Amino acid sequence: MSNTWSYRDTSWTEGGDLVGYDVEATDGSIGKIDEATYDTGAGRIVVDTGFWIFGKKRLVPAGVVERVDTADHKVYVRMTKDDIKSAPDYDPDRYRLDQDRYREEVGRYYSTWS
């Protein structure tokens, strides 16, 4: 199994920023990337789901990203829309206060897809 918080292919993050890219689940579009980090072992994207989940955001570990299409500005994840809808809400305050614990909690949910 790959590391939940590491991108499968680091070339996706070299020389570019994924912010603003559309995010595609296995069964359709789920939103746009609002934030992205590329730290080794701590990479993540924050997906703004817009109206789809009433403006909620989801913290998605880098290991869930299947591939990136830089020409079309799309990031493909290994989950369905319902999988992401059922994911924990992104809580930036909790993330700032205790990153390790928060990542551990969120990572447990996403470990199946990373």
C-alpha positions as CSV (number, residue, x, y, z in Angstrom):
1,M,0.0,0.0,0.0
2,S,1.2,3.5,-0.8
3,N,1.6,6.2,1.8
4,T,-1.7,8.0,2.3
5,W,0.0,11.4,2.4
6,S,2.4,11.0,-0.6
7,Y,1.6,11.6,-4.3
8,R,2.0,8.5,-6.4
9,D,3.9,10.5,-9.0
10,T,5.8,13.5,-7.9
11,S,6.2,14.8,-11.4
12,W,2.6,16.1,-11.1
13,T,3.7,18.7,-8.6
14,E,7.0,19.7,-10.2
15,G,6.8,23.3,-11.6
16,G,3.1,23.6,-11.2
17,D,0.3,24.3,-8.8
18,L,-2.8,22.2,-8.7
19,V,-5.0,25.0,-7.1
20,G,-7.9,25.7,-9.4
21,Y,-7.9,22.3,-11.1
22,D,-11.2,20.4,-11.4
23,V,-11.4,17.2,-9.3
24,E,-12.9,14.1,-10.9
25,A,-14.1,11.2,-8.9
26,T,-14.5,7.8,-10.5
27,D,-18.1,8.7,-11.3
28,G,-17.9,12.4,-12.1
29,S,-16.8,15.9,-11.1
30,I,-16.8,16.8,-7.4
31,G,-15.4,20.4,-7.3
32,K,-12.2,22.4,-7.5
33,I,-8.9,22.4,-5.6
34,D,-8.9,25.3,-3.2
35,E,-5.5,24.5,-1.6
36,A,-2.7,22.0,-2.3
37,T,0.5,21.1,-0.5
38,Y,3.4,19.0,-1.8
39,D,5.4,18.2,1.3
40,T,6.9,14.8,1.3
41,G,4.8,12.5,3.4
42,A,2.3,15.3,4.1
43,G,0.8,16.2,0.7
44,R,-2.8,17.0,0.5
45,I,-5.5,18.8,-1.5
46,V,-8.5,20.7,-0.2
47,V,-11.5,20.3,-2.5
48,D,-14.1,22.9,-2.5
49,T,-17.3,20.9,-3.4
50,G,-19.3,24.1,-4.2
51,F,-23.0,23.5,-4.4
52,W,-22.6,19.8,-4.7
53,I,-22.2,19.3,-0.9
54,F,-23.5,22.8,0.0
55,G,-20.2,24.5,0.0
56,K,-18.3,22.0,2.1
57,K,-14.6,21.4,1.7
58,R,-12.8,18.1,2.0
59,L,-9.2,17.5,2.9
60,V,-8.0,14.7,0.6
61,P,-4.6,13.1,1.2
62,A,-2.2,13.1,-1.8
63,G,-2.2,9.3,-1.9
64,V,-5.8,9.3,-3.1
65,V,-4.8,11.1,-6.3
66,E,-4.7,8.6,-9.1
67,R,-3.5,10.9,-11.9
68,V,-3.3,14.5,-13.0
69,D,-4.1,15.8,-16.5
70,T,-2.2,19.1,-16.7
71,A,-3.5,19.8,-20.2
72,D,-7.1,19.8,-19.1
73,H,-6.4,21.0,-15.5
74,K,-8.0,18.0,-13.9
75,V,-7.1,15.8,-10.9
76,Y,-8.5,12.3,-10.8
77,V,-9.0,10.6,-7.4
78,R,-9.7,6.9,-6.7
79,M,-13.0,7.5,-5.0
80,T,-16.7,7.9,-5.9
81,K,-18.6,11.1,-5.3
82,D,-20.4,9.4,-2.4
83,D,-17.1,8.3,-0.9
84,I,-16.0,11.9,-0.8
85,K,-19.4,13.1,0.3
86,S,-19.1,10.8,3.3
87,A,-15.6,11.9,4.2
88,P,-15.0,14.1,7.2
89,D,-15.5,17.8,6.7
90,Y,-12.3,19.9,6.4
91,D,-11.7,21.8,9.6
92,P,-8.8,24.3,9.1
93,D,-8.7,25.3,12.7
94,R,-8.3,21.7,13.9
95,Y,-5.7,21.2,11.2
96,R,-3.7,24.2,12.4
97,L,-3.9,23.3,16.1
98,D,-2.8,19.6,15.8
99,Q,-1.8,18.6,12.3
100,D,-0.5,15.2,13.2
101,R,-3.6,14.1,15.1
102,Y,-6.0,15.5,12.5
103,R,-4.1,13.9,9.6
104,E,-4.2,10.6,11.5
105,E,-8.0,10.8,11.9
106,V,-8.6,11.9,8.3
107,G,-6.0,9.4,7.0
108,R,-7.9,6.5,8.6
109,Y,-11.0,7.3,6.5
110,Y,-8.9,7.6,3.2
111,S,-6.6,4.6,3.8
112,T,-8.8,2.3,1.7
113,W,-8.2,4.5,-1.4
114,S,-4.6,5.4,-1.1
